[in-house]
Amino acid sequence: MIRSTGTRMAALAVSAAAASWLVGCGNGVEVGGPAAPASTVAVSPASPTSATPSKPDSPASSPSAKKTAPSGKSTKDSGSGKSKGAGSDDNTGSGNSGGGPSERGDSGGANAVTKCGLGDLNIGVRVPVGGGAAGSQYVLLTFTNKSSQACTIYGYAGVSFVGHQDGTQLGKPAVRDRSRAPATVRLASGSTKSELLQIADAGNFDPKQCQPTTSDGFRVYPPDSYTAAYVPFKTSACQGKVAQLRVYPVGIKP
C-alpha cells in the first residue's frame, strides 16, 4: 500500500511539472513565418474605418479592406504646401481613391506584358521641387518595378490618408481627375513611373468639417489591385468627410 501511494504521488508530481511547463511555454507552440513585405498591407473585409475597393472600369473581382496598422517606407517623407479644394467626389468607376483597382491595361497574346501587381512594386512618395501652390501641395507617388520582368500600369491608384498609428482612414479617399485620359504605362525592370497627387490644405476647410489632425501616411492601392501599400507621409489631414485629395492618372506629367 505504501509503495502504491508513493508511486501515485510521484506520477502526480510529474504531471504537475509537465502542466506547469506547458503553461509557461504557451503549450510549447510558437508559430513563425516570413515577415510581411515592407510597406505592404493585406486587405480583407471592409470596416467603417478603412477605404474599400470600388468598382473598376473593367471587370475585376470584388474583395475588401480592413483597418490595418502602418508599416513600410517611402522614398521621401517630406513636403508641405497649401491647396484650394480637391475637386468633387468620384467614388465609382475604376477603383475608389483610398482603395480599389483602376482600369486594366491588359493586352492579349502569348508575349503580352503582365500587369504590375503590388508584389512587383516598391511604392513611395516624392516631393517635387516647386510642388507647392496657393492652397495646395503636390506630391508624386512613385511606382518602381522591383521584379525581373517588365509589367504595365493603367489608370489611377486608390489613395487615402491614414492615421492614429493603427491604419485608420482619415477623411475621404482621393477623387480622380478625369481631365486627362489614362494610358497604359510600361515599367521595365528597375524603372520608376510616378502619379501626381494634389493635397488641399486642411486650413481651406471649416475646422468643424475638417477635424484636422496629423496623418501617418497614405494607404495606396496600385491600379487594378485589392491589396495596398502603406507609405509614410506626415501632413495636416482632415478626419471629416471633405475632399482633400485629388489623384491623376499614372504616368501623366504634371
Secondary structure, 3 states (H helix, E strand, C coil): CHHHHHHHHHHHHHHHHHHHHHHHCHHHCCCCCCCCCCCCECCCCCCCCCCCCCCCCCCCCCCCCCCCCCCCCCCCCCCCCEECCCCCCCCCCCCECCECCCCCCCCCCCCCCCECCHHHEEEEEECCCCCEECEEEEEEEEEEECCCCCEEECCCCEEEEEECCCCEEECCCCEECCCCCCCCEEECCCCEEEEEEEEECHHHCCHHHHCEEECCEEEEECCCCCCEEEEECCCEEECCCCCCEEECCCCCCC
